[in-house]
């Protein structure tokens, strides 16, 4: 595995959300929000919502297979998702927005391949990828 780059994680919100318009948010700003993904994917959010879990006031996230499905739920006002900035930018929609989460770690992008494959092409590709963040 070869680390390529890291990028900020963002909160994706419905366009009419109370936090819309803020360039940056803290994870505590999102504590009361319904997270539409596995809480283990955002351990910082999971950790600040322990009290809500103890009261049983957290709903489980709906099952979704794709980013598009997550964004449909966000646009409908069912909750928020936390994504890498490049993903949120790629899946741009007029009914959702995103803001950088300032106090959680970045998303790390890595290149991985089967270690038993010794092809020169794989290593050349890895070298090229590491040069083009």
GIZI-V974479 format. One record per pair of residues at least 24 apart in sequence whose ideal C-beta (glycine too) atoms are under 7 Angstrom apart, sorted by the first residue. I is the first residue (numbers start at 1). J is the second residue. Records with the same first field share a line. If there is no record, write none. Layout:
BEGIN
I = J, J
END
This chain:
BEGIN
1 = 110, 112
2 = 110, 111, 126, 130
3 = 108, 110
4 = 109, 110, 111, 129, 130, 133
5 = 109, 133
6 = 106, 107, 108, 109
7 = 84, 85, 86, 106, 107, 109
8 = 85, 100, 106
9 = 82, 83, 84, 101, 104, 106, 107
10 = 83, 85, 88, 98, 99, 100, 101
11 = 80, 82, 98, 99, 101
12 = 71, 74, 80, 81, 83, 88, 96, 98
13 = 74, 80, 96, 97, 98
14 = 74, 75, 77, 95, 96
15 = 95, 96, 97
19 = 99
20 = 97
22 = 99
23 = 99, 100
24 = 99, 100, 102
25 = 99, 101, 102
26 = 102, 103
27 = 101, 103, 104
30 = 80
33 = 79, 80
34 = 59, 78, 79
35 = 61, 79, 80
36 = 61, 62, 70, 73, 74, 78, 79, 80, 81
37 = 61, 70, 81
42 = 82
44 = 104
45 = 82
67 = 91
71 = 96
END
